[in-house]
Amino acid sequence: MKFYHYPKCSSCRKAKKWLESNDIEVEAIHLVDETPDSETLQALWEKSGLPLKKFFNTSGGSYRALDLKNTYGDYTDEERLGLLADDGMLIKRPILELDDTVLVGFKESAYEDALG
């Protein structure tokens, strides 16, 4: 099980605390220091079943700096994956990868359903 996170992110800290309190061990991957490549991100996206836009941290500075609110539609999915791979701060976090499931963001109920 892989846990993609950014240690300063409050949602990541909540998710990590939940995992620890439930004695669930994960391989922690720092999203900025070890940003996944576009192939890894594509695999996570496909496994999640979510729209690709859900993988973007829409409240972050990188998203605003690129004006993705207004230009998101100008990019192909391949280009969007490249943007994510180039800047870990663009990625919505945390991401929890299980065998056949990918959870994006932290909702305690979703973690309980997937891991409980």
Backbone as a chain_set.jsonl record, in Angstrom:
{"seq": "MKFYHYPKCSSCRKAKKWLESNDIEVEAIHLVDETPDSETLQALWEKSGLPLKKFFNTSGGSYRALDLKNTYGDYTDEERLGLLADDGMLIKRPILELDDTVLVGFKESAYEDALG", "coords": {"N": [[0.847, -1.161, 0.0], [0.608, 2.168, -0.926], [1.241, 5.48, 0.134], [0.861, 8.539, -0.883], [2.001, 11.671, -0.094], [2.182, 14.996, 1.379], [4.047, 16.251, 3.841], [3.496, 18.698, 5.227], [0.868, 19.206, 4.769], [-2.389, 19.495, 6.006], [-4.539, 17.704, 5.608], [-3.166, 15.439, 4.817], [-1.746, 14.892, 7.142], [-3.868, 14.26, 8.868], [-4.864, 11.969, 7.595], [-2.617, 10.285, 7.787], [-2.435, 10.04, 10.56], [-4.84, 8.699, 11.046], [-4.354, 6.281, 9.697], [-2.173, 5.322, 11.214], [-3.383, 5.084, 13.748], [-5.051, 3.014, 13.267], [-3.366, 0.949, 12.937], [-2.239, 0.497, 10.375], [0.101, -0.122, 8.02], [2.013, 1.681, 5.685], [3.707, 2.471, 2.604], [5.287, 5.354, 2.586], [5.313, 8.11, 0.43], [6.804, 11.016, -0.504], [5.263, 13.637, -2.005], [6.414, 15.901, -3.2], [9.216, 15.713, -3.03], [9.573, 13.217, -4.203], [8.107, 13.123, -6.668], [5.622, 11.474, -8.508], [6.041, 9.975, -11.766], [4.615, 10.664, -15.056], [3.546, 8.285, -16.104], [3.092, 6.691, -13.84], [1.252, 8.331, -12.545], [-0.812, 8.237, -14.431], [-1.559, 5.551, -14.237], [-2.49, 5.505, -11.575], [-4.628, 7.278, -11.817], [-6.287, 5.92, -13.687], [-6.876, 3.625, -12.217], [-8.317, 4.737, -10.159], [-10.777, 5.577, -11.168], [-11.771, 8.094, -11.24], [-12.489, 11.456, -12.467], [-9.82, 13.108, -14.194], [-9.348, 15.696, -13.31], [-9.804, 15.631, -10.584], [-7.395, 14.947, -9.519], [-5.959, 17.194, -9.28], [-4.708, 19.766, -7.227], [-6.699, 22.059, -6.585], [-6.816, 24.262, -4.972], [-4.316, 25.198, -4.548], [-1.238, 27.122, -4.829], [0.29, 26.623, -7.158], [-1.61, 25.748, -8.995], [-3.148, 28.053, -9.273], [-1.166, 29.78, -10.244], [-0.683, 28.776, -12.773], [-3.054, 29.372, -13.888], [-5.054, 27.44, -14.168], [-7.712, 27.19, -13.631], [-8.989, 28.574, -15.618], [-7.707, 27.637, -17.897], [-7.602, 24.873, -17.99], [-9.111, 23.256, -19.754], [-7.761, 23.61, -22.114], [-5.718, 21.823, -22.313], [-4.526, 18.528, -23.172], [-5.233, 15.214, -21.87], [-2.809, 13.867, -21.607], [-0.995, 16.0, -21.509], [-1.888, 17.207, -19.165], [-1.275, 15.236, -17.268], [1.476, 15.403, -17.512], [1.893, 17.98, -16.472], [1.21, 17.518, -13.787], [3.191, 15.647, -13.117], [5.421, 17.235, -13.303], [5.25, 18.992, -11.184], [4.864, 18.436, -7.981], [3.353, 19.842, -6.134], [1.057, 20.464, -7.428], [-0.533, 18.283, -7.267], [-3.386, 16.759, -5.929], [-3.824, 15.825, -2.589], [-3.937, 13.631, 0.289], [-2.867, 10.688, -1.573], [-3.928, 7.439, -1.608], [-2.899, 4.318, -2.428], [-4.163, 1.23, -2.966], [-4.366, -2.338, -3.556], [-6.367, -2.636, -5.621], [-7.635, -0.221, -5.644], [-7.773, 3.34, -5.557], [-7.566, 6.1, -3.523], [-8.265, 9.514, -3.351], [-7.448, 12.444, -1.704], [-8.619, 12.971, 1.702], [-11.06, 11.282, 3.293], [-12.515, 10.147, 6.073], [-14.539, 8.183, 6.169], [-14.345, 6.96, 3.647], [-11.81, 5.827, 3.816], [-12.286, 4.03, 5.891], [-14.183, 2.357, 4.641], [-12.647, 1.273, 2.553], [-10.525, 0.07, 3.882], [-11.43, -1.121, 6.178]], "CA": [[0.0, 0.0, 0.0], [1.415, 3.386, -1.025], [0.608, 6.686, 0.653], [1.51, 9.713, -1.453], [1.615, 12.752, 0.809], [3.044, 16.157, 1.603], [4.002, 16.293, 5.304], [2.957, 19.939, 5.779], [-0.552, 19.271, 4.425], [-3.215, 19.08, 7.144], [-5.293, 16.499, 5.235], [-2.208, 14.327, 4.84], [-1.46, 14.578, 8.55], [-5.054, 13.575, 9.397], [-4.897, 10.629, 7.011], [-1.525, 9.511, 8.383], [-2.828, 9.75, 11.943], [-5.879, 7.67, 10.98], [-3.688, 5.023, 9.341], [-1.388, 4.875, 12.368], [-4.272, 4.687, 14.842], [-5.66, 1.748, 12.875], [-2.258, 0.005, 12.744], [-2.093, 0.193, 8.953], [1.41, 0.31, 7.55], [2.036, 2.102, 4.283], [4.954, 3.008, 2.064], [5.061, 6.793, 2.446], [6.041, 8.731, -0.684], [6.711, 12.477, -0.433], [4.826, 14.071, -3.34], [7.261, 16.938, -3.776], [10.576, 15.181, -3.16], [9.536, 12.018, -5.047], [6.911, 13.285, -7.496], [5.436, 10.363, -9.446], [6.114, 10.327, -13.188], [3.297, 10.7, -15.693], [3.041, 6.922, -16.263], [2.567, 6.296, -12.534], [0.037, 9.118, -12.327], [-1.863, 7.716, -15.305], [-2.02, 4.291, -13.646], [-3.292, 5.859, -10.398], [-5.866, 7.879, -12.32], [-7.127, 4.872, -14.272], [-7.33, 2.737, -11.135], [-9.241, 5.466, -9.287], [-12.086, 5.751, -11.777], [-12.164, 9.493, -11.069], [-12.042, 12.384, -13.522], [-8.44, 13.535, -13.962], [-9.341, 16.975, -12.584], [-9.784, 15.332, -9.146], [-6.007, 14.768, -9.112], [-5.344, 18.515, -9.185], [-4.892, 20.553, -6.011], [-7.28, 23.279, -7.146], [-6.69, 25.393, -4.042], [-2.9, 25.49, -4.354], [-0.596, 28.214, -5.541], [0.716, 26.203, -8.496], [-2.82, 25.721, -9.826], [-3.475, 29.455, -9.559], [-0.096, 30.372, -11.049], [-0.862, 28.318, -14.153], [-4.408, 29.782, -14.276], [-5.731, 26.237, -14.645], [-9.167, 27.383, -13.511], [-9.447, 29.056, -16.919], [-7.012, 27.024, -19.038], [-7.591, 23.411, -17.863], [-9.677, 22.669, -20.956], [-6.841, 23.779, -23.246], [-4.71, 20.762, -22.254], [-4.926, 17.133, -23.343], [-4.968, 14.437, -20.656], [-1.369, 13.599, -21.559], [-0.359, 17.242, -21.044], [-2.28, 17.389, -17.753], [-0.442, 14.308, -16.493], [2.813, 15.987, -17.525], [1.899, 19.089, -15.506], [1.239, 16.922, -12.447], [4.5, 15.009, -12.923], [6.43, 18.294, -13.209], [5.086, 19.802, -9.968], [4.142, 17.688, -6.96], [2.417, 20.708, -5.415], [-0.19, 20.496, -8.203], [-1.271, 17.04, -7.04], [-4.297, 16.668, -4.781], [-3.254, 14.884, -1.645], [-3.068, 12.493, -0.001], [-3.339, 9.618, -2.453], [-3.684, 6.127, -1.027], [-3.014, 3.279, -3.446], [-4.319, -0.143, -2.501], [-4.215, -3.261, -4.678], [-7.288, -2.379, -6.724], [-8.342, 1.015, -5.337], [-6.997, 4.55, -5.298], [-8.341, 7.144, -2.855], [-7.651, 10.831, -3.503], [-7.963, 13.262, -0.608], [-8.886, 12.162, 2.89], [-12.377, 11.203, 3.91], [-12.4, 9.022, 7.001], [-15.485, 7.122, 5.799], [-13.797, 6.26, 2.48], [-10.711, 5.004, 4.316], [-12.899, 2.914, 6.634], [-14.79, 1.437, 3.677], [-11.6, 0.6, 1.773], [-9.552, -0.641, 4.718], [-12.056, -1.672, 7.372]], "C": [[0.904, 1.24, 0.0], [0.584, 4.59, -0.594], [1.404, 7.879, 0.143], [1.043, 10.914, -0.651], [2.606, 13.909, 0.759], [2.96, 16.428, 3.1], [3.409, 17.564, 5.918], [1.455, 20.097, 5.54], [-1.402, 18.726, 5.576], [-4.034, 17.83, 6.816], [-4.392, 15.267, 5.255], [-1.903, 13.911, 6.277], [-2.643, 13.836, 9.186], [-5.123, 12.144, 8.886], [-3.829, 9.74, 7.636], [-1.862, 9.112, 9.816], [-3.885, 8.641, 11.967], [-5.253, 6.313, 10.679], [-2.917, 4.46, 10.532], [-2.283, 4.38, 13.498], [-4.997, 3.378, 14.538], [-4.617, 0.684, 12.538], [-2.116, -0.459, 11.292], [-0.759, 0.768, 8.486], [1.356, 0.604, 6.059], [3.458, 2.476, 3.893], [4.686, 4.483, 1.788], [5.945, 7.366, 1.347], [5.761, 10.226, -0.647], [6.415, 13.013, -1.834], [5.711, 15.126, -3.989], [8.671, 16.417, -4.011], [10.654, 13.989, -4.123], [8.289, 12.053, -5.931], [6.791, 12.129, -8.49], [5.537, 10.843, -10.898], [4.722, 10.209, -13.817], [2.703, 9.302, -15.894], [2.427, 6.42, -14.953], [1.264, 7.03, -12.253], [-1.114, 8.621, -13.196], [-2.431, 6.421, -14.731], [-2.894, 4.555, -12.421], [-4.648, 6.397, -10.826], [-6.811, 6.808, -12.859], [-7.691, 3.95, -13.198], [-8.382, 3.415, -10.253], [-10.656, 5.534, -9.84], [-12.609, 7.18, -11.686], [-11.814, 10.316, -12.303], [-10.636, 12.876, -13.183], [-8.375, 14.834, -13.156], [-9.298, 16.766, -11.071], [-8.364, 15.128, -8.628], [-5.273, 16.104, -8.974], [-5.705, 19.182, -7.863], [-5.385, 21.942, -6.448], [-7.185, 24.482, -6.216], [-5.239, 25.813, -3.837], [-2.373, 26.609, -5.226], [-0.174, 27.85, -6.952], [-0.459, 26.2, -9.462], [-3.202, 27.139, -10.239], [-2.436, 30.087, -10.48], [-0.216, 29.987, -12.528], [-2.232, 28.711, -14.716], [-5.213, 28.6, -14.812], [-7.245, 26.315, -14.49], [-9.738, 27.768, -14.875], [-8.839, 28.316, -18.11], [-7.011, 25.493, -19.014], [-8.057, 22.73, -19.155], [-8.786, 22.782, -22.182], [-5.822, 22.645, -23.349], [-5.325, 19.404, -22.582], [-4.665, 16.41, -22.021], [-3.48, 14.151, -20.506], [-0.612, 14.828, -21.039], [-0.68, 17.504, -19.575], [-1.458, 16.482, -16.853], [0.992, 14.814, -16.423], [2.932, 17.147, -16.551], [2.0, 18.554, -14.084], [2.61, 16.328, -12.141], [5.61, 16.041, -12.748], [6.383, 19.062, -11.892], [4.215, 19.066, -8.96], [3.138, 18.519, -6.178], [1.089, 20.857, -6.167], [-1.098, 19.317, -7.875], [-2.116, 17.125, -5.779], [-3.762, 15.582, -3.857], [-4.145, 14.708, -0.429], [-3.69, 11.576, -1.053], [-2.947, 8.306, -1.787], [-3.938, 5.081, -2.106], [-3.041, 1.914, -2.786], [-4.159, -1.049, -3.723], [-5.082, -2.871, -5.868], [-8.067, -1.073, -6.56], [-7.35, 2.153, -5.156], [-7.943, 5.574, -4.687], [-7.571, 8.453, -2.967], [-8.29, 11.759, -2.491], [-8.211, 12.366, 0.595], [-10.308, 12.362, 3.359], [-12.332, 9.952, 4.779], [-13.314, 7.878, 6.597], [-14.975, 6.317, 4.602], [-12.65, 5.348, 2.895], [-11.258, 3.799, 5.07], [-13.491, 1.893, 5.686], [-13.73, 0.622, 2.95], [-10.718, -0.302, 2.63], [-10.166, -1.385, 5.901], [-12.523, -3.066, 7.275]], "O": [[1.83, 1.353, 0.803], [-0.6, 4.703, -0.91], [2.476, 8.194, 0.659], [-0.158, 11.16, -0.534], [3.693, 13.816, 0.189], [1.894, 16.803, 3.589], [2.87, 17.512, 7.023], [0.841, 21.029, 6.06], [-1.158, 17.621, 6.062], [-4.204, 16.974, 7.684], [-4.815, 14.186, 5.664], [-1.816, 12.722, 6.583], [-2.445, 12.895, 9.954], [-5.405, 11.218, 9.646], [-4.092, 8.586, 7.976], [-1.604, 7.983, 10.232], [-3.83, 7.747, 12.812], [-5.577, 5.315, 11.323], [-2.996, 3.267, 10.823], [-1.981, 3.37, 14.135], [-5.496, 2.714, 15.446], [-4.932, -0.343, 11.936], [-1.902, -1.64, 11.018], [-0.524, 1.974, 8.55], [0.738, -0.124, 5.282], [4.3, 2.759, 4.746], [3.945, 4.822, 0.865], [7.157, 7.146, 1.325], [4.609, 10.65, -0.747], [7.229, 12.857, -2.744], [5.748, 15.227, -5.215], [9.256, 16.652, -5.068], [11.675, 13.779, -4.777], [7.504, 11.105, -5.934], [7.734, 11.835, -9.224], [5.166, 11.973, -11.216], [3.781, 9.72, -13.191], [1.483, 9.145, -15.857], [1.366, 5.796, -14.961], [0.293, 6.436, -11.783], [-2.261, 8.587, -12.75], [-3.645, 6.216, -14.738], [-3.924, 3.904, -12.243], [-5.683, 6.024, -10.272], [-7.996, 6.793, -12.526], [-8.851, 3.545, -13.266], [-9.235, 2.745, -9.671], [-11.624, 5.548, -9.08], [-13.764, 7.443, -12.021], [-10.952, 9.928, -13.092], [-10.302, 13.042, -12.01], [-7.43, 15.037, -12.395], [-8.807, 17.631, -10.346], [-8.149, 15.134, -7.416], [-4.103, 16.137, -8.596], [-6.86, 19.164, -7.438], [-4.595, 22.864, -6.651], [-7.448, 25.609, -6.636], [-4.964, 26.7, -3.029], [-2.983, 26.988, -6.226], [-0.268, 28.68, -7.856], [-0.319, 26.603, -10.617], [-3.534, 27.396, -11.396], [-2.782, 30.84, -11.39], [0.109, 30.777, -13.415], [-2.539, 28.423, -15.873], [-5.958, 28.733, -15.783], [-7.977, 25.579, -15.153], [-10.833, 27.342, -15.241], [-9.389, 28.359, -19.21], [-6.472, 24.872, -19.93], [-7.462, 21.745, -19.593], [-9.033, 22.116, -23.188], [-5.138, 22.52, -24.364], [-6.499, 19.161, -22.303], [-3.962, 16.928, -21.154], [-2.95, 14.189, -19.396], [0.303, 14.701, -20.225], [0.178, 17.974, -18.827], [-0.995, 16.908, -15.794], [1.653, 14.672, -15.394], [3.952, 17.289, -15.876], [2.773, 19.063, -13.273], [3.129, 16.487, -11.036], [6.627, 15.757, -12.115], [7.36, 19.711, -11.518], [2.989, 19.067, -9.065], [2.182, 17.979, -5.621], [0.105, 21.327, -5.596], [-2.293, 19.347, -8.17], [-1.637, 17.508, -4.712], [-3.301, 14.538, -4.317], [-5.006, 15.543, -0.154], [-4.874, 11.679, -1.373], [-1.784, 8.09, -1.446], [-5.046, 4.97, -2.632], [-2.082, 1.496, -2.137], [-3.847, -0.567, -4.812], [-4.593, -2.785, -6.995], [-9.052, -0.847, -7.263], [-6.238, 1.958, -4.667], [-8.991, 5.881, -5.256], [-6.368, 8.497, -2.709], [-9.514, 11.862, -2.415], [-8.036, 11.149, 0.52], [-10.708, 13.454, 3.765], [-12.136, 8.843, 4.283], [-12.913, 6.717, 6.671], [-15.162, 5.101, 4.56], [-12.525, 4.231, 2.393], [-10.763, 2.683, 4.913], [-13.326, 0.69, 5.89], [-13.894, -0.582, 2.753], [-10.222, -1.323, 2.154], [-9.495, -2.187, 6.549], [-13.063, -3.605, 8.242]]}, "num_chains": 1, "name": "protein.A"}
